[in-house]
């Protein structure tokens, strides 16, 4: 009887975690560049009541008799499929058409993002909305001069060009990074990722469109890859799973109460 109680508890904890993951996906349905997560479970060790046996002269083989002891969390995976593009009309909004991450410097640390809503700061350096620098091919900041500049354009290969005093010149080039296991990156907030032992080290700075990365499109942003239809379905599954496991605990408690009443 106690086995069923603990199995029910493990199930309730797992479905609570599943609901947490689903809720976070739904909360970020409109977060640019957000990648949804999924959760998987695995069974826990089983208690063997009787071991299996091979055939004998008088009988055939028998299977073992085991009672499971519940479930546990197997993984929380990031689904790195690209989101759809949203037209914004902003010249500094950048969208990666395939694989790759923008390289961002935050307080001396290089981080990575799929969200390309950049702007020049007061000094002309290209930054994220939180003021973190966008890195170019040489690992330096990309500076867009303001004086005497009549137009700015960013090419598919990330080249940033300006027309200054009626003369066109290149002022930098947006670089990308790629990972052998992008799903192993850690989220650190602000739409940024940090490399881990699981993700592997990033490649050197890559020109957009090379080494399997996507080219850059301007005036577009990547939307979240969250599908509300899928998430609401998973929410129902999590709710029903939680309720079912709670019911097994209630039923086990009722049977235990009957056993206690037998002594009266």
C-alpha positions in Angstrom: 0.0 0.0 0.0 2.8 2.4 0.8 4.3 1.7 -2.6 1.2 3.2 -4.3 1.4 6.3 -2.1 5.0 7.0 -3.0 4.3 6.3 -6.7 1.4 8.8 -6.6 3.6 11.4 -5.0 6.3 11.0 -7.7 3.7 11.3 -10.4 2.3 14.5 -8.9 5.7 16.1 -8.6 6.5 15.2 -12.3 3.2 16.6 -13.6 3.7 19.7 -11.5 7.1 20.2 -13.2 5.5 19.5 -16.6 2.9 22.2 -15.9 5.8 24.6 -14.9 7.4 24.0 -18.3 4.2 24.4 -20.2 3.4 27.6 -18.3 6.8 29.1 -19.2 6.3 28.2 -22.9 2.9 29.9 -22.9 4.2 33.0 -21.0 6.9 33.4 -23.8 4.6 32.8 -26.8 5.3 36.3 -27.9 9.0 36.5 -26.9 11.1 37.1 -29.9 13.6 34.3 -30.5 12.3 32.1 -27.7 12.7 28.4 -27.9 10.1 26.2 -26.3 11.0 23.3 -23.9 9.5 19.9 -23.5 9.7 17.4 -20.6 10.1 13.7 -20.6 9.8 11.1 -17.8 11.4 7.7 -17.0 10.3 4.9 -14.7 12.1 4.5 -11.4 13.7 1.3 -10.1 11.2 -1.5 -9.6 10.9 -3.9 -6.7 11.4 -7.5 -7.7 9.0 -9.8 -6.0 10.2 -12.9 -7.8 13.1 -13.3 -10.2 12.9 -14.8 -13.6 13.9 -18.4 -14.2 15.0 -20.4 -17.2 13.5 -23.6 -18.4 14.0 -26.9 -16.5 13.3 -30.5 -17.4 9.8 -30.2 -15.9 8.8 -26.7 -16.8 9.4 -23.7 -19.1 10.9 -20.4 -18.3 9.1 -17.9 -16.0 9.2 -14.1 -16.1 10.2 -12.0 -13.2 7.5 -10.3 -11.1 8.2 -6.6 -10.5 6.3 -3.7 -9.0 7.2 -0.2 -10.2 8.0 2.4 -7.7 6.9 5.5 -9.6 8.4 7.9 -12.2 11.1 10.5 -12.3 12.2 13.4 -14.5 14.2 12.2 -17.5 14.9 15.5 -19.3 13.8 19.0 -20.1 14.8 19.6 -23.7 15.0 22.9 -25.6 13.4 22.6 -29.0 15.7 24.7 -31.3 13.5 24.7 -34.4 13.4 28.2 -36.0 10.5 30.5 -35.4 8.7 32.3 -38.2 9.8 35.8 -39.3 7.9 38.9 -38.4 8.3 42.0 -40.6 9.0 45.1 -38.5 10.3 47.7 -40.9 13.1 48.6 -38.5 16.5 48.6 -40.3 18.4 47.3 -37.3 16.1 44.3 -36.7 17.9 41.2 -37.9 16.6 37.7 -38.6 18.8 34.6 -39.2 17.2 32.4 -41.9 18.8 29.2 -40.6 21.1 28.0 -37.9 23.4 30.2 -35.9 23.5 32.7 -33.1 24.4 36.3 -32.8 27.5 36.9 -30.6 26.9 39.3 -27.7 29.3 40.7 -25.1 27.8 41.1 -21.6 30.3 42.5 -19.1 33.2 40.9 -20.7 31.5 37.5 -21.3 30.5 36.3 -24.8 26.9 35.1 -24.9 24.6 34.1 -27.7 21.1 35.0 -28.9 18.7 34.4 -31.7 16.9 37.7 -31.0 18.1 40.4 -33.4 16.4 43.6 -32.2 19.5 45.8 -32.1 20.0 49.6 -32.0 23.0 51.9 -32.0 23.6 53.4 -28.6 24.5 57.1 -27.9 28.1 56.3 -29.1 26.9 54.5 -32.2 27.8 51.0 -31.0 25.3 48.3 -32.0 23.7 47.0 -28.8 20.8 44.8 -27.6 17.8 46.4 -25.8 19.7 45.8 -22.5 22.8 47.6 -23.8 25.0 44.6 -24.5 27.3 44.9 -27.4 26.9 43.0 -30.7 30.2 41.6 -31.8 31.7 41.7 -35.3 34.0 39.3 -37.1 37.1 40.5 -35.2 35.4 40.3 -31.8 35.1 44.1 -31.6 32.0 46.3 -31.3 30.2 47.4 -34.5 30.2 51.2 -34.5 27.7 53.1 -36.8 28.8 56.7 -37.1 26.1 59.3 -36.8 27.6 62.5 -38.3 27.0 63.1 -42.0 25.5 59.6 -42.4 22.5 59.6 -44.7 21.7 55.8 -44.8 22.7 52.5 -43.1 22.3 49.0 -44.6 23.1 45.5 -43.4 23.7 42.9 -46.1 22.8 39.1 -46.0 26.4 38.4 -45.0 26.1 40.8 -42.0 28.1 43.6 -43.6 27.2 47.0 -42.1 27.5 49.8 -44.7 26.9 53.5 -44.4 26.7 56.3 -46.8 28.7 59.1 -45.3 29.2 62.4 -47.2 27.8 60.7 -50.2 30.4 58.0 -50.1 29.6 54.3 -49.2 31.9 52.5 -46.8 31.8 49.4 -44.6 31.9 50.0 -40.8 31.7 46.4 -39.6 30.2 42.9 -40.1 27.8 41.1 -37.8 29.2 37.6 -36.9 27.5 34.4 -36.0 28.4 31.3 -33.9 27.3 27.7 -34.3 27.3 24.8 -31.9 27.4 21.0 -32.4 24.6 20.7 -29.8 22.6 23.9 -29.6 20.1 22.3 -27.3 22.8 22.0 -24.6 23.0 25.8 -24.2 21.9 27.3 -20.9 19.4 30.1 -20.7 20.7 33.1 -18.7 17.8 35.5 -19.2 17.5 38.6 -21.5 17.1 36.1 -24.4 20.7 35.1 -24.0 22.4 31.7 -24.0 25.7 30.5 -22.4 27.8 27.7 -23.7 28.1 24.6 -21.6 30.1 21.3 -21.7 27.0 19.7 -23.3 26.7 22.4 -26.1 30.4 22.3 -26.8 32.5 25.3 -27.6 31.2 27.6 -30.3 32.9 27.8 -33.6 35.0 30.8 -34.4 33.2 33.9 -35.7 31.3 32.9 -38.8 30.2 35.0 -41.8 26.4 34.7 -42.0 25.6 32.1 -44.7 28.8 30.2 -44.3 29.6 26.9 -42.5 25.9 25.9 -42.4 24.6 29.1 -40.8 21.7 31.2 -42.3 22.0 34.5 -44.0 20.7 37.7 -42.4 17.5 39.5 -43.4 16.9 43.0 -42.2 13.7 44.6 -40.9 12.5 41.2 -39.6 12.6 39.4 -36.2 12.3 35.8 -35.3 9.1 34.9 -33.4 8.8 32.3 -30.7 8.4 28.7 -31.8 5.7 28.1 -29.2 2.5 26.6 -30.7 -0.4 27.4 -28.3 -2.4 24.4 -29.6 0.3 22.0 -28.6 0.8 23.8 -25.2 -2.9 23.7 -24.3 -3.0 20.0 -25.1 0.1 19.4 -22.9 -1.6 21.5 -20.2 -4.6 19.3 -20.2 -2.4 16.2 -20.0 -0.5 17.6 -17.1 -3.7 18.5 -15.3 -5.3 15.1 -15.8 -2.1 13.3 -14.9 -1.8 15.3 -11.6 -5.5 14.6 -10.8 -5.1 10.8 -11.5 -2.0 10.6 -9.3 -3.8 12.5 -6.6 -6.6 10.0 -6.9 -4.3 7.0 -6.4 -3.1 8.6 -3.1 -6.7 9.2 -2.0 -7.6 5.6 -2.8 -4.6 4.2 -1.0 -5.4 6.3 2.0 -9.0 5.0 2.0 -7.8 1.4 1.9 -5.3 2.1 4.7 -8.2 3.6 6.8 -10.2 0.4 6.2 -7.3 -1.6 7.5 -7.1 0.5 10.6 -10.9 0.1 11.1 -10.6 -3.7 11.0 -9.0 -3.6 14.5 -12.0 -1.9 16.1 
